[in-house]
Amino acid sequence: MKAIVVKGDKQNPVLVWESVPDVEYGPEEVLVNVQATAVNRADLLQARGGYNPPVGASEILGLEMAGIIATVGEDVAGWQVGDRVCALLPGGGYAEQVAVPAGMLLKLPKEWTFAMGTAVPEVWYTAYVNLFLEGELSAGETVLIHAGASGVGTAAIQLANAAEATVFITAGSDEKLLACRKLGAELAINYKQEDFLEKVLVATQDQGVDLILDPVGGGYLDRNVKALKRFGRLVNIGQLGGSHGEMNMGLLLGKRLRIVGSTLRSRPPAEKVKITEQFQTGYWPLLRSGELKPIIDTAFPIEQAQKAHEYVAQNKNIGKVILTVGEQ
Ligand SMILES: NC(=O)c1ccc[n+]([C@@H]2O[C@H](COP(=O)([O-])OP(=O)(O)OC[C@H]3O[C@@H](n4cnc5c(N)ncnc54)[C@H](OP(=O)(O)O)[C@@H]3O)[C@@H](O)[C@H]2O)c1
């Protein structure tokens, strides 16, 4: 089969679509002909040698895919050759075929494209896990979502709205602010022009927010802690703005805050199956019905994965960047 192979060096990785050994699959897995996969920030890091796949996972890039089941393992029940599916992956999505544990599969609605399918698992599960399981967001609370126009952000805005929370976001351009408002953000802050802490405090009469979903990290730590109300939660999912920060520990104690670090990829397979099942019961029906929507910015043929990575690295996307595989 063909897959993306990372060549070049750590500073300048070169993504090449070329022949690699075929994938093997186990009795509890299905083999899927990949039709679409998507770019995630983790892929950019992995291509630069900065993010190793979990032990036992494919070395090939790609944390999600949508495609057609080509073969079914002997212990798999309920899935058939020809089923249109999508799934979260620990790696291996940038390829013509991938092996997927049956418990990780979601069936694509008939009217969905493969691009829509692959736009769901990584960012919607991340948003779901960190808003609700880690962040314990509940109806009537207020959440601040940094990088609101990112793949994760566009999913998180919609999920938080569906859970009847009030949503504030930060983003770096007027176009992104508008997109986030259209998805349901009540307050949208251009962090390049305004101080998000000031805006949050004005909007909440100095109370602060209940939860912050934060992919920025170090540079935001002090202001994030100040922007939280008593019993607030800060869930850190990324470090786009650096991994070192300072904060006033007095506020942590005095406001009885909680700071949580969370990754999806490193969770054991059984936990990922559980997350898939919970998402399938809780929020997948709202996506299937069209009430919530995967937000897609653009698509590149997988042969142009390098271009797609550059596009994402330049912060150009609102929502997901898709890689299509083969004839669509
Ligand atoms: N922990 C997990 O399990 C997990 C899972 C998935 C993703 N993530 C993380 O979540 C984040 C979003 O992922 P994604 O794939 O949705 O990203 P994405 O679509 O590529 O969007 C990321 C956006 O973040 C903003 N940004 C970049 N650098 C920034 C900085 N220094 N300060 C503030 N904003 C910055 C940019 O938008 P602006 O133009 O608005 O600046 C950029 O477009 C990434 O950090 C990713 O690693 C974590």
The ligand as a MOL file (V3000), in Angstrom:
LIG
                    3D

  0  0  0     0  0            999 V3000
M  V30 BEGIN CTAB
M  V30 COUNTS 48 52 0 0 0
M  V30 BEGIN ATOM
M  V30 1 N -4.5130 17.0120 24.6640 0
M  V30 2 C -5.1750 16.4360 23.6980 0
M  V30 3 O -5.6810 15.3260 23.8300 0
M  V30 4 C -5.3340 17.1420 22.3950 0
M  V30 5 C -6.0340 16.5580 21.3360 0
M  V30 6 C -6.1990 17.3020 20.1520 0
M  V30 7 C -5.6300 18.5550 20.0420 0
M  V30 8 N -4.9260 19.0440 21.1020 0 CHG=1
M  V30 9 C -4.3230 20.3710 21.0470 0
M  V30 10 O -5.3610 21.3070 20.9140 0
M  V30 11 C -4.8780 22.4040 20.1620 0
M  V30 12 C -5.7890 22.6550 19.0030 0
M  V30 13 O -5.6460 21.5790 18.1050 0
M  V30 14 P -6.3220 21.6690 16.6690 0
M  V30 15 O -5.8780 20.5100 15.8550 0
M  V30 16 O -7.7550 21.9020 16.8550 0 CHG=-1
M  V30 17 O -5.5880 22.9940 16.1770 0
M  V30 18 P -5.7200 23.8420 14.8640 0
M  V30 19 O -7.0100 23.6010 14.1790 0
M  V30 20 O -4.4670 23.6500 14.1180 0
M  V30 21 O -5.7650 25.3490 15.4380 0
M  V30 22 C -4.8280 25.8290 16.3150 0
M  V30 23 C -5.0120 27.3450 16.4250 0
M  V30 24 O -4.4110 27.7800 17.6300 0
M  V30 25 C -4.0920 29.1640 17.5040 0
M  V30 26 N -2.7430 29.3920 18.0150 0
M  V30 27 C -1.5790 28.9390 17.4960 0
M  V30 28 N -0.5390 29.3690 18.2440 0
M  V30 29 C -1.0600 30.1210 19.2420 0
M  V30 30 C -0.5010 30.8400 20.3360 0
M  V30 31 N 0.8190 30.8680 20.5490 0
M  V30 32 N -1.3430 31.5050 21.1560 0
M  V30 33 C -2.6720 31.4900 20.9580 0
M  V30 34 N -3.2700 30.8150 19.9340 0
M  V30 35 C -2.4640 30.1400 19.0880 0
M  V30 36 C -4.1860 29.5170 16.0130 0
M  V30 37 O -5.3790 30.2490 15.8180 0
M  V30 38 P -5.3920 31.8640 15.9670 0
M  V30 39 O -5.3290 32.4030 14.5870 0
M  V30 40 O -6.6850 32.1020 16.6520 0
M  V30 41 O -4.1820 32.2510 16.7770 0
M  V30 42 C -4.3090 28.1480 15.3470 0
M  V30 43 O -5.0220 28.2050 14.1330 0
M  V30 44 C -3.4420 22.0790 19.7770 0
M  V30 45 O -2.5980 22.6270 20.7420 0
M  V30 46 C -3.4130 20.5810 19.8720 0
M  V30 47 O -2.1220 20.0910 20.1130 0
M  V30 48 C -4.7790 18.3840 22.2490 0
M  V30 END ATOM
M  V30 BEGIN BOND
M  V30 1 1 1 2
M  V30 2 2 2 3
M  V30 3 1 2 4
M  V30 4 1 4 5
M  V30 5 2 4 48
M  V30 6 2 5 6
M  V30 7 1 6 7
M  V30 8 2 7 8
M  V30 9 1 8 9
M  V30 10 1 8 48
M  V30 11 1 9 10
M  V30 12 1 9 46
M  V30 13 1 10 11
M  V30 14 1 11 12
M  V30 15 1 11 44
M  V30 16 1 12 13
M  V30 17 1 13 14
M  V30 18 2 14 15
M  V30 19 1 14 16
M  V30 20 1 14 17
M  V30 21 1 17 18
M  V30 22 2 18 19
M  V30 23 1 18 20
M  V30 24 1 18 21
M  V30 25 1 21 22
M  V30 26 1 22 23
M  V30 27 1 23 24
M  V30 28 1 23 42
M  V30 29 1 24 25
M  V30 30 1 25 26
M  V30 31 1 25 36
M  V30 32 1 26 27
M  V30 33 1 26 35
M  V30 34 2 27 28
M  V30 35 1 28 29
M  V30 36 1 29 30
M  V30 37 2 29 35
M  V30 38 1 30 31
M  V30 39 2 30 32
M  V30 40 1 32 33
M  V30 41 2 33 34
M  V30 42 1 34 35
M  V30 43 1 36 37
M  V30 44 1 36 42
M  V30 45 1 37 38
M  V30 46 2 38 39
M  V30 47 1 38 40
M  V30 48 1 38 41
M  V30 49 1 42 43
M  V30 50 1 44 45
M  V30 51 1 44 46
M  V30 52 1 46 47
M  V30 END BOND
M  V30 END CTAB
M  END
